[in-house]
């Protein structure tokens, strides 16, 4: 019942074009031409001087309250300071202002009921308007007054103006409509831009060790090297101690972030992976590693090992143990942090190896609609996060709105058009009273990906993207996100040059890393980025980074299996269609079509030089015929292909089931039996293809000496015949044989089919 409710068959999951009121529609190009212009009242509270205190000089504990009608917010409070400096900016959307005046009040926390020290008021109609091209408005000193307009001691430096979201003060402004937010949490509502630190691949090539000493000198004990960097630990393979001189020649890879202030701890361990003890240690600063940009190996160095004191005492060793290794920071690789299929950046780590920019991607994050209530009281505090390349952007949090309007515009440099930008919507969970609730997370609402390669350069796109989330109970629509974006490319020739270059840096091909190594580096990178971003102000929390980067690897499921099966069917459908037509021609189902094919074949045989040009022209013609069927919109989630509507609850629960499973034995047994049946069918079909290939290969392997001898005789005869016959004649007779009329065909298999079917295969050797 719950699944049916969440699937919402009446929900619209389609991508829709929208017509927002933005400047780009009318050809205007500005810093805000992709968003709807919103005007804000900005108030900058700079500082105050000579504030009176009831207990003498510097006994005042002042703070400022900015008030416009029912909207108000306070600055931080200083302790015992008559000349405080706040330098805080407040903002309020002009469309929400219904009062005619702005009131700025200085209060003293020591006074009873926070009585006022003085006030300054402005008529909103007199506040000037400025655009970003104008210089910032200089703050001025204003004398303080009481409620009746009488002059008081002290002055306040303030500046007020009407601006837009393009104003440089907008990102740092405290918005007056967030009055319910505690002052300690207000920072987490600000918009912000983050840059990912550069990610280097630390390669540790452990070569060998010399003069190792053992506590009990076992003859056949195994040795391995353990490398520790921060919270990451790696171990080499186990090798024989070789009388204290073991050899590995093995690489270990660790992701490291700039700056290289970490230290690498290396330890030579004796024993098994579960039960071992250290027999030598050394510490190497990561910054001492050689930086390299090509495939040339780093220089090998010997490092002295510090032995445990018990070994030194027992053996009184005078020979120093050493460890030889190559340590390098490889900047020629691109270390993936996103899913490689949806990557937004393909440049190498070292900036020297970056390709020139081919354009700029600009995006306006307009608004969202129909968001679900994520908190009690039918409340959602939504913000957006977008990532492309190393640049992350975060919009401001719109407090307590199910239809938030951000209207913020950002831009990114593009180095490869075959990349994706990811935009996600979250509910801010850090706005509770105090300094944030313990364990509160920013709940995900939905995510959108845009492929830059599908976009026409310099064309404006305005879409409303459905926000969908697949849950164990089914597919759920979480609202819609409205975006305006374009890909500006100043030089088409530079864009075309990119298509002839390899997608990844050269080092990936000169000295490639395995899929396992790249996957391991990506997991480490996500963990390091999550830790680094969570320390920013405002923090980009771990769950946000994890969701944007798709940190959870895709686990096999029945739903995904059906999707992949259909994709394979689509890919091979062309070959299947050709084979079907071939069968019809061979059976003379349509004699006219068969005769036309005969005519074409004879033309090909007589004039073979026209074969390739005809093929290319046919491809061009087919492409032209496909033009009316071209996609009218950018690609988005295909619900029919994804089988999210047809998957039942049990299949979805299995897909979201963690490893190890959380379900009881009976359910796991049923799913395992189902998996065995599906996997058995798949393996059976693949096995048939393998068996057919092995039977064909058996002609040359002498597994069946009689067949191999007959095959050699047949090849000899065929070689002599083809030596004297024209190639055109051979092709002609071969094609005529393949397309012969059904009256010349037999219901029994051909001699060649019978012969291949009798050949041995490796299936004969299987249990």
Secondary structure by P-SEA (a helix, b strand, c coil): caaaaaaccccccbbbbbbcccccccccccccccccbbbbbcccccccccccccccccccbbbbbbbcccccccccccccccccccbbbbbbccccccccbbbbbbbbccccccccccccccccccbbbbccccccbbbbbbbbbccccccccccccbbbbbbccccccccccccccccccccccccccccbbbbbcbbbbbbbbccccccccccccccbbbbbbbbbcccbbbbcccccccccbbbbcbbbbbbbcccccbbbbbbbbcccccbbbbccccccccccccccccccccbbbbbbbbccaaaaaacccccccbbbbbbbbcccccccccccccccccccccccccccccbbbbbbbcccccccccccccccbbbbbbbcccbbbbccccccccccccbbbbbbbbccccbbbbbbbbcccccccccccccccccccbbbbbbcccccccbbbbbbccccccccccccccbbbbbbcbbbbccaaaaaaaaaccccccccccccccaaaaaaaaaaaaaaaaaaaaaccccccaaaaaaaaccccccccaaaaaaaaaaaaaaaaaaaaaaaaaaaaaacccaaaaaaaaaaaaaaaacccaaaaaaaaaaaaaaaaaccccccccccccccccccccccaaaaaaaaccccccccaaaaaaaaaaaaaaaaaaaaaaaaaaaaaaaaacccccccaaaaaaaaaaaaaaaaaaacccaaaaaaaaaaaaacccccccccccaaaaaaaaccccccccc
